[in-house]
């Protein structure tokens, strides 16, 4: 045991650096930073996470806060986004990195996480088999850190948090049985739920399965001992959830508003894939760039794991019950992948968008665990058993290719066959190889993992998103934005028509409507933006040239960036807050047409009627025999003309006018600017049929826009403007003078129950305005108005977390007192 203690630090340090060094060699070969201009900017890291990590820096510098952000959909609950994407304290290291250097920093950010995965797995292996803990465990912890899941999801850093924490949670469950303590389990699971509740849910399910495995696998223990373990497991689980309530309670409030379908159609779809197709994923490099969207679970972690897992299942040294339970657990996970309903249960009863098997690391973990338990033993399988295992390995390896599995190439199958053959021969000759066995096996394992990592990361990291253009773009836009914001402490919005992606507001540090994340409330933010003409597809909100000018005015968009060198000011931008007449309290009936909604909104907030800003343009619709649909119209006056697309269709439209023909791709329920059309000019819109659909083209409606009428409304409202001081995004202050004619203070901030209003220090009711915005009513006179935002559920969650931490400390104190040796003098024995 002393020898074990002496070598443990070196093994654990190696467990961290082994996957890091191996992955560095792969990145060196692929030309990824710091060995080239390649980066991990792909998929959601490119369009979401890099911007969110950049936004953390603005919080660290005091420019923003965790509760609310005006850089997402015009304003929204940032804390909910934080809980899903950013809650791991490790992410704050990225806040130290300037925005333009984020792509380069991502390499080190990901390497450290994978190193931690190797370290925690090694800690787990030391715990479950301390007597055989040695250098051989590095093969299995490195295989865990570089399994398919971590390679495919490398840029999904918060997925990797689950890979890092899983072994620690299971060590905590081991403590429940071996040390009769639930504190380690409560701490590990509580921390997991704090840093990533979504993957934490999956680990919670697996923790229950693992606990049942340990209960059923026990021998020589009575019901009383099992009941004690169950009590400790339940107590630890509840305490973990209680400590994490500061995350879980606001998350529960936020999840209720997400546009996710959580009804499991059991009768409509039973399975996700052919049951034995999963064998095709147990090959090195069985992956293509579309796998992360629609592919099968990534389960491969090396040929060594496959061989020793099968040896484990046939080992005489392992009890029959343990082997059956181990195989049963693996089978349940396999069925979970295959079953449409079970797969959705693992994903919180929701349909995942891309990465459809986000818990597949559990499958790989279970394979690696069993293989690692078998590897150190000296048991030699009889020749008949070895022959049978070789046959099973051959069938499992070649069956995907023979049955036409799309990722099973002859090259991959031959490579895997060679690796499997080597490990079977090495195990057979283990006694003869002696000390050469471990070095020989280690070299081949590293070759296997290097090949696998290169094959997966190669196509993933060859997307055209190098570091230098990213850096140059941020610098160029910052040079344009900085003078606009310099010296201003008031709340204002701008927009960008030349976006890199829908999270440019967070990446570039401006306050706007454009945003994309999976944590935005449909009812509170996405739907209101859509009905006022802002394009909104699923979670994507993007301001385009098709957004009506009145919409930009209503939301107070002061300026629009058209490129990195051009900015256009909006003379009709309304203030973020302004005094409003009593007409604003009237009910406004909103329809699906944004132009009619804007007409009604401007009448209500101004108290005037200058006529409609938007007027319908009559058109003639003509269906053609070839499936095309044509609309012709002639405006009565020169004006910008918009087209609104109804129905659920996505197809190209040919626009023919005096400016020449142009083809645009239209989306349902979106507004498109056709341009400024001359009086009497004929415009022809041709909707081409969708070859994949028999549905007829949806309707098109056309509206002309009067900037003169919009200017008249703005001329009335702008003098009523009230400057809004942004103390921080979740705390706003304004000095408002109300009178009998304009007793309301209107904010172009979407209503959210997290906002509270205070007038002269006293809480005042926030009233929904135009159904979706906010306003307050005040008595005549001058008042100081303050708005404060607290994420729904945060206060309750914080109180519960405080109680949980207190209980955890009490439990730790009591456990320590219980473990202290009794003082004989205290009982009068001496």
C-alpha positions, 0 to 999 in steps of 0.5 A: 500500500505504501508503494501505491501511495508513492506512485499515485501522484505520478499516475494521476498527473500522467492521467491528466497530461496523457490525453492532452499530449496525445491531442496536441499531437493530433492538433499539430498534424491538423494545423489547429492553433497554436500550430496553425490558423485552424480553430474549434469554431464550428457548429454552435461554438461558432454561432453561440458559445464563443459569443457567450464566453466573450460576453462573460468578459463584459460582466467581469468588467462591470459593463453587464451582469448575470441577471439580464441582457439587452444584447439578446432579443432586445432584452432577456433573462440572461441568468437562464442562458448562464445556467445552461451554457456558462455556469461552470466557474472554469468558464470565467477563465475565458473572461480574461481573454480579449474578444478577438483572441477567443478562437485561439484560447478555445484550444487550451480551454478544451484541452484542459477539460479533456485532461480533467476527464482523464484525471477524474476517470483515473481517480475512479479506477483507483477507487474501485480497484485500489489493489491493482491501481498502476500505470496500466490505468492510464490506458483506460482513463486516456481512452475515456478522455478521448472517446468518440463522445468527447471528440465529437462534442469537444466544442460543446464544452458544457457536455464535457463537464458531465464527462469530467464529473461522472467519475466523481459522482460515482466515487461518491456513491462508492463512499455510500457503501464503503465509508457509509458517508453521503457527503462526497456524493452530495458534493459531487452531484450538487456541483454537477447540477450547479454547473450544468443541470441538463447533463446533470439530469442524465447523470442523475438517472445513471446514478440511480442505475449505478446505485441499483447495480451496487445494491444488487451486486453486494454479497453477504449484506443483509436488508438492514445494510441495504436500507442504510445505503438507500437512506444515505443515497436519498439523503445525498440526492436531496441535499445535492438538489437543495444545494443546487436550487439557486440554479434548478429553481430558476431553470424550472421557471425558465423551462416552462416557457421554452418552445419545446415539444415534450409530448412523447408520441409513443405510437408514432415512432418506436425506434431510432435505428435498426437495433444492431446498427450501433455495432457500426459505431464501434469502429475507429473514425466511424463518423462524418460531419453530419453525424452530430446532427442526425447520426447514431450514438458515438460509442467507440473508445478503442479496440482495447476496450472492446477486447477487455470488455468481452474478456470481463464478461467471460472471466471466471474471476468475476462472479456470474451475478456481476457479469450479468448485471454489467451486461444488463446495464449496457443492454439498457443503455443500448435500448435507450439509444434505440427506443425513441421514447426512452431516448427522450426521457434521457433528454428531459422528455424533450426532442434534442436538436442536433447531438441526439444522444447526449448521454452516450458517454455513459455507454462508453464509460460502462465499457471502459469500467468493465475493461479496466477491471479485467485488464490487471488480472492474470487469468488466462482464458482457455483456448476454446473460450478465446476462440469463441471471443475471437469469433464474436469480435470478428462478427461484431467488427465485420457485420456493419460492413457486410450489412451495408452500414453507411460509415463502415468502410473496408479500410476502417474494418481492416484497421479495427480488425488488426487492432483487435487481433493484436490485443487478443494475441497480446493477452494470449502471450501475456505471460511470455511477454512479461514486463514488455506486455504493458509497453507494447499494449500502450504503444498500440493503444496510443496509435489507435486513439491517435488515429481515431482522434485524427479521423474525427477531428480532421473533418470537424476542424477544417471548416473555414473559420480561421482565427485571423478573419475573426480577429480582424472583424471584431477589431473593425466593428469595434472601431465603428461601435466605440464612438457611438457608445463612448461616454453614454450611460443611457440605455440605447439600441443599435442593429447590424445588417452585416452580422457574422451570426445571430449572436453578434450583439453579445460578441461585439458588445452592443444592445440589439434584437438579434440573438440565438440560443436554446433558452429564450422564452417563446411567449415572452420574447420570440412571439412578440418580436415576430408579430412586429415584423422581426424575422424569427425562426425557431430560436433564431432572431435576426434583424434584416432589411425586411424588418419594417422601419416602424419596427426599428423605430418602436424598439428604439434602434438609433443606428444600423450598421450596414458593414464594418465601415458604414453606419446609418442613423435612424431619425425616427427612432423612439426613446426607450422610455417616453410618457404616453397618453391614456390611449395606450391603456386601450386594448389593441387587437394584434393580428398575424400581419406586422404592418397592421400591428404597427399601425395600431401600436403607433396610434396607441402610444402617440394618442394621435391618428395621422393615418396608417404607416402601412397600407395594403397594396392590391395584387392579382394572384394567378396560379399557373399550370406548371405549379408556379403562382404569380402575383402582380401589383402596381403601387398607387404612389412611390414608396417602399413595398414589403411582402409578407409570406403566409403559410408553411413553405420555404421556396424561392421567389423571383421578383421582377421590377424596374430594378431588374430580376432578383431571386430570394428564398422566402420563409413563412411568417416573415417580412421582405422589403421588395425595394422602393417601387415607383408609382404605377410600376408593375411588380411581378412575384413568381413563387416557384413550386417546391419539388418536395411538397404537393402543398400550394404556395402560401399567400403573399400580401403586400404593403407600402410604407409611408416614412412621412407618416412614421416621421409625424408619429415620431415627431410627437413621441420623441419630445416625450422621451425620458432618458433611461440610465443603465446602472446595470442591465438589471437595474434601470433608472429614469426621472419622469414627469407625468401630467394628466395628458400623459400619465403613463411611462412606456418602456420598449422592453418586453414584459417579463415577470422578473421586472419590478418597478419602484416609483420614488422608492415604493413598488408600483404595478408594472402594466403590460402595454400593447400586450407585450411591453411594459409601462407604469402609471404615476401621479402628476409631478416629477418622480424617480422611477427604477426598474429592477430585474430578478430572474423568476425563481432566483430568490427562492432558489438562493434561499433553498441553496443557503439552507442546503449548504447549511445542512451539508455543513451540519452533516459534515460536522456530525460525521466528523464528530462521529468518526473521532475516537472516544476520549476514555476520560470523558466516560470515566474509564481512567 
